């Protein structure tokens, strides 16, 4: 997920790749990390977007698209929830 951060993996797709049942893997993953697979995937994407906004010379829409978000409203809400700042605010601070 970290290498292919622009791809949106479904839980089923991840489980097929590693050969675990969905319910078993979700249980193990949450027990080990304390978060769900989707939360983990979103953390990777938001951290990469933050880096792109700060160092990538791109705007919010470009950063969102590069990390795999097509819905800018969802991206902005998730970004703010995870960082405490709107992506546009972070861009100005960068």
PyMOL commands that place a pseudoatom at each C-alpha (Angstrom):
pseudoatom trace, name=CA, resn=UNK, resi=1, chain=A, elem=C, hetatm=0, pos=[0.000, 0.000, 0.000]
pseudoatom trace, name=CA, resn=UNK, resi=2, chain=A, elem=C, hetatm=0, pos=[2.841, 2.369, 0.785]
pseudoatom trace, name=CA, resn=UNK, resi=3, chain=A, elem=C, hetatm=0, pos=[4.479, 1.815, -2.604]
pseudoatom trace, name=CA, resn=UNK, resi=4, chain=A, elem=C, hetatm=0, pos=[1.223, 2.062, -4.565]
pseudoatom trace, name=CA, resn=UNK, resi=5, chain=A, elem=C, hetatm=0, pos=[-0.402, 4.816, -2.518]
pseudoatom trace, name=CA, resn=UNK, resi=6, chain=A, elem=C, hetatm=0, pos=[-2.450, 6.078, -5.478]
pseudoatom trace, name=CA, resn=UNK, resi=7, chain=A, elem=C, hetatm=0, pos=[-4.301, 2.765, -5.757]
pseudoatom trace, name=CA, resn=UNK, resi=8, chain=A, elem=C, hetatm=0, pos=[-7.424, 2.184, -3.683]
pseudoatom trace, name=CA, resn=UNK, resi=9, chain=A, elem=C, hetatm=0, pos=[-7.218, -1.365, -2.375]
pseudoatom trace, name=CA, resn=UNK, resi=10, chain=A, elem=C, hetatm=0, pos=[-10.356, -3.074, -1.139]
pseudoatom trace, name=CA, resn=UNK, resi=11, chain=A, elem=C, hetatm=0, pos=[-10.057, -5.227, 1.966]
pseudoatom trace, name=CA, resn=UNK, resi=12, chain=A, elem=C, hetatm=0, pos=[-11.038, -8.276, -0.102]
pseudoatom trace, name=CA, resn=UNK, resi=13, chain=A, elem=C, hetatm=0, pos=[-8.334, -7.516, -2.667]
pseudoatom trace, name=CA, resn=UNK, resi=14, chain=A, elem=C, hetatm=0, pos=[-5.657, -7.282, 0.028]
pseudoatom trace, name=CA, resn=UNK, resi=15, chain=A, elem=C, hetatm=0, pos=[-6.810, -10.532, 1.598]
pseudoatom trace, name=CA, resn=UNK, resi=16, chain=A, elem=C, hetatm=0, pos=[-6.722, -12.331, -1.754]
pseudoatom trace, name=CA, resn=UNK, resi=17, chain=A, elem=C, hetatm=0, pos=[-3.147, -11.147, -2.318]
pseudoatom trace, name=CA, resn=UNK, resi=18, chain=A, elem=C, hetatm=0, pos=[-1.933, -12.505, 0.999]
pseudoatom trace, name=CA, resn=UNK, resi=19, chain=A, elem=C, hetatm=0, pos=[-4.136, -15.588, 1.200]
pseudoatom trace, name=CA, resn=UNK, resi=20, chain=A, elem=C, hetatm=0, pos=[-6.108, -14.790, 4.371]
pseudoatom trace, name=CA, resn=UNK, resi=21, chain=A, elem=C, hetatm=0, pos=[-9.824, -14.736, 4.905]
pseudoatom trace, name=CA, resn=UNK, resi=22, chain=A, elem=C, hetatm=0, pos=[-11.210, -11.210, 5.154]
pseudoatom trace, name=CA, resn=UNK, resi=23, chain=A, elem=C, hetatm=0, pos=[-12.544, -11.530, 8.681]
pseudoatom trace, name=CA, resn=UNK, resi=24, chain=A, elem=C, hetatm=0, pos=[-9.371, -13.187, 10.002]
pseudoatom trace, name=CA, resn=UNK, resi=25, chain=A, elem=C, hetatm=0, pos=[-7.043, -10.633, 8.453]
pseudoatom trace, name=CA, resn=UNK, resi=26, chain=A, elem=C, hetatm=0, pos=[-9.122, -7.662, 9.596]
pseudoatom trace, name=CA, resn=UNK, resi=27, chain=A, elem=C, hetatm=0, pos=[-9.068, -8.994, 13.141]
pseudoatom trace, name=CA, resn=UNK, resi=28, chain=A, elem=C, hetatm=0, pos=[-5.309, -9.570, 13.134]
pseudoatom trace, name=CA, resn=UNK, resi=29, chain=A, elem=C, hetatm=0, pos=[-4.559, -6.234, 11.460]
pseudoatom trace, name=CA, resn=UNK, resi=30, chain=A, elem=C, hetatm=0, pos=[-6.603, -4.237, 13.951]
pseudoatom trace, name=CA, resn=UNK, resi=31, chain=A, elem=C, hetatm=0, pos=[-5.136, -6.154, 16.883]
pseudoatom trace, name=CA, resn=UNK, resi=32, chain=A, elem=C, hetatm=0, pos=[-1.571, -5.411, 15.727]
pseudoatom trace, name=CA, resn=UNK, resi=33, chain=A, elem=C, hetatm=0, pos=[-1.984, -1.815, 14.500]
pseudoatom trace, name=CA, resn=UNK, resi=34, chain=A, elem=C, hetatm=0, pos=[-4.951, -0.540, 16.498]
pseudoatom trace, name=CA, resn=UNK, resi=35, chain=A, elem=C, hetatm=0, pos=[-6.641, 0.729, 13.320]
pseudoatom trace, name=CA, resn=UNK, resi=36, chain=A, elem=C, hetatm=0, pos=[-8.521, -0.770, 10.391]
pseudoatom trace, name=CA, resn=UNK, resi=37, chain=A, elem=C, hetatm=0, pos=[-6.985, -1.547, 7.033]
pseudoatom trace, name=CA, resn=UNK, resi=38, chain=A, elem=C, hetatm=0, pos=[-8.861, 1.341, 5.409]
pseudoatom trace, name=CA, resn=UNK, resi=39, chain=A, elem=C, hetatm=0, pos=[-7.730, 3.761, 8.129]
pseudoatom trace, name=CA, resn=UNK, resi=40, chain=A, elem=C, hetatm=0, pos=[-4.148, 2.608, 7.559]
pseudoatom trace, name=CA, resn=UNK, resi=41, chain=A, elem=C, hetatm=0, pos=[-4.480, 3.068, 3.797]
pseudoatom trace, name=CA, resn=UNK, resi=42, chain=A, elem=C, hetatm=0, pos=[-5.931, 6.558, 4.316]
pseudoatom trace, name=CA, resn=UNK, resi=43, chain=A, elem=C, hetatm=0, pos=[-3.085, 7.497, 6.677]
pseudoatom trace, name=CA, resn=UNK, resi=44, chain=A, elem=C, hetatm=0, pos=[-0.568, 6.590, 3.976]
pseudoatom trace, name=CA, resn=UNK, resi=45, chain=A, elem=C, hetatm=0, pos=[-2.466, 8.634, 1.387]
pseudoatom trace, name=CA, resn=UNK, resi=46, chain=A, elem=C, hetatm=0, pos=[-2.883, 11.714, 3.604]
pseudoatom trace, name=CA, resn=UNK, resi=47, chain=A, elem=C, hetatm=0, pos=[0.792, 11.685, 4.652]
pseudoatom trace, name=CA, resn=UNK, resi=48, chain=A, elem=C, hetatm=0, pos=[1.819, 11.505, 1.002]
pseudoatom trace, name=CA, resn=UNK, resi=49, chain=A, elem=C, hetatm=0, pos=[-0.623, 14.293, 0.098]
pseudoatom trace, name=CA, resn=UNK, resi=50, chain=A, elem=C, hetatm=0, pos=[0.840, 16.444, 2.877]
pseudoatom trace, name=CA, resn=UNK, resi=51, chain=A, elem=C, hetatm=0, pos=[4.313, 15.869, 1.438]
pseudoatom trace, name=CA, resn=UNK, resi=52, chain=A, elem=C, hetatm=0, pos=[3.091, 16.735, -2.054]
pseudoatom trace, name=CA, resn=UNK, resi=53, chain=A, elem=C, hetatm=0, pos=[1.484, 19.943, -0.825]
pseudoatom trace, name=CA, resn=UNK, resi=54, chain=A, elem=C, hetatm=0, pos=[4.600, 20.954, 1.035]
pseudoatom trace, name=CA, resn=UNK, resi=55, chain=A, elem=C, hetatm=0, pos=[7.296, 19.882, -1.416]
pseudoatom trace, name=CA, resn=UNK, resi=56, chain=A, elem=C, hetatm=0, pos=[5.608, 18.845, -4.663]
pseudoatom trace, name=CA, resn=UNK, resi=57, chain=A, elem=C, hetatm=0, pos=[4.678, 22.222, -6.121]
pseudoatom trace, name=CA, resn=UNK, resi=58, chain=A, elem=C, hetatm=0, pos=[1.094, 21.124, -6.691]
pseudoatom trace, name=CA, resn=UNK, resi=59, chain=A, elem=C, hetatm=0, pos=[-2.305, 22.385, -5.654]
pseudoatom trace, name=CA, resn=UNK, resi=60, chain=A, elem=C, hetatm=0, pos=[-4.855, 20.579, -3.482]
pseudoatom trace, name=CA, resn=UNK, resi=61, chain=A, elem=C, hetatm=0, pos=[-6.684, 18.975, -6.399]
pseudoatom trace, name=CA, resn=UNK, resi=62, chain=A, elem=C, hetatm=0, pos=[-3.460, 17.685, -7.937]
pseudoatom trace, name=CA, resn=UNK, resi=63, chain=A, elem=C, hetatm=0, pos=[-2.277, 16.257, -4.605]
pseudoatom trace, name=CA, resn=UNK, resi=64, chain=A, elem=C, hetatm=0, pos=[-5.632, 14.557, -4.000]
pseudoatom trace, name=CA, resn=UNK, resi=65, chain=A, elem=C, hetatm=0, pos=[-5.658, 12.989, -7.457]
pseudoatom trace, name=CA, resn=UNK, resi=66, chain=A, elem=C, hetatm=0, pos=[-2.052, 11.816, -7.160]
pseudoatom trace, name=CA, resn=UNK, resi=67, chain=A, elem=C, hetatm=0, pos=[-2.813, 9.897, -3.962]
pseudoatom trace, name=CA, resn=UNK, resi=68, chain=A, elem=C, hetatm=0, pos=[-5.982, 8.332, -5.353]
pseudoatom trace, name=CA, resn=UNK, resi=69, chain=A, elem=C, hetatm=0, pos=[-8.856, 10.570, -4.251]
pseudoatom trace, name=CA, resn=UNK, resi=70, chain=A, elem=C, hetatm=0, pos=[-11.343, 11.603, -6.934]
pseudoatom trace, name=CA, resn=UNK, resi=71, chain=A, elem=C, hetatm=0, pos=[-13.792, 13.249, -4.538]
pseudoatom trace, name=CA, resn=UNK, resi=72, chain=A, elem=C, hetatm=0, pos=[-12.248, 16.552, -3.427]
pseudoatom trace, name=CA, resn=UNK, resi=73, chain=A, elem=C, hetatm=0, pos=[-14.835, 17.114, -0.671]
pseudoatom trace, name=CA, resn=UNK, resi=74, chain=A, elem=C, hetatm=0, pos=[-14.108, 13.721, 0.864]
pseudoatom trace, name=CA, resn=UNK, resi=75, chain=A, elem=C, hetatm=0, pos=[-10.368, 14.295, 0.551]
pseudoatom trace, name=CA, resn=UNK, resi=76, chain=A, elem=C, hetatm=0, pos=[-10.608, 17.691, 2.264]
pseudoatom trace, name=CA, resn=UNK, resi=77, chain=A, elem=C, hetatm=0, pos=[-12.770, 16.343, 5.115]
pseudoatom trace, name=CA, resn=UNK, resi=78, chain=A, elem=C, hetatm=0, pos=[-10.486, 13.358, 5.665]
pseudoatom trace, name=CA, resn=UNK, resi=79, chain=A, elem=C, hetatm=0, pos=[-7.361, 15.516, 5.464]
pseudoatom trace, name=CA, resn=UNK, resi=80, chain=A, elem=C, hetatm=0, pos=[-8.731, 17.911, 8.086]
pseudoatom trace, name=CA, resn=UNK, resi=81, chain=A, elem=C, hetatm=0, pos=[-9.846, 15.048, 10.326]
pseudoatom trace, name=CA, resn=UNK, resi=82, chain=A, elem=C, hetatm=0, pos=[-6.408, 13.439, 10.204]
pseudoatom trace, name=CA, resn=UNK, resi=83, chain=A, elem=C, hetatm=0, pos=[-4.170, 16.525, 10.344]
pseudoatom trace, name=CA, resn=UNK, resi=84, chain=A, elem=C, hetatm=0, pos=[-6.322, 19.147, 12.038]
pseudoatom trace, name=CA, resn=UNK, resi=85, chain=A, elem=C, hetatm=0, pos=[-5.907, 21.493, 9.052]
pseudoatom trace, name=CA, resn=UNK, resi=86, chain=A, elem=C, hetatm=0, pos=[-7.605, 21.969, 5.709]
pseudoatom trace, name=CA, resn=UNK, resi=87, chain=A, elem=C, hetatm=0, pos=[-5.282, 20.985, 2.869]
pseudoatom trace, name=CA, resn=UNK, resi=88, chain=A, elem=C, hetatm=0, pos=[-5.380, 24.544, 1.504]
pseudoatom trace, name=CA, resn=UNK, resi=89, chain=A, elem=C, hetatm=0, pos=[-4.224, 25.860, 4.884]
pseudoatom trace, name=CA, resn=UNK, resi=90, chain=A, elem=C, hetatm=0, pos=[-1.353, 23.420, 4.879]
pseudoatom trace, name=CA, resn=UNK, resi=91, chain=A, elem=C, hetatm=0, pos=[-0.412, 24.508, 1.374]
pseudoatom trace, name=CA, resn=UNK, resi=92, chain=A, elem=C, hetatm=0, pos=[-0.136, 28.118, 2.541]
pseudoatom trace, name=CA, resn=UNK, resi=93, chain=A, elem=C, hetatm=0, pos=[1.977, 27.058, 5.542]
pseudoatom trace, name=CA, resn=UNK, resi=94, chain=A, elem=C, hetatm=0, pos=[4.286, 24.864, 3.474]
for i in range(1, 94): cmd.bond("trace and resi %d" % i, "trace and resi %d" % (i + 1))
show_as sticks, trace
zoom trace
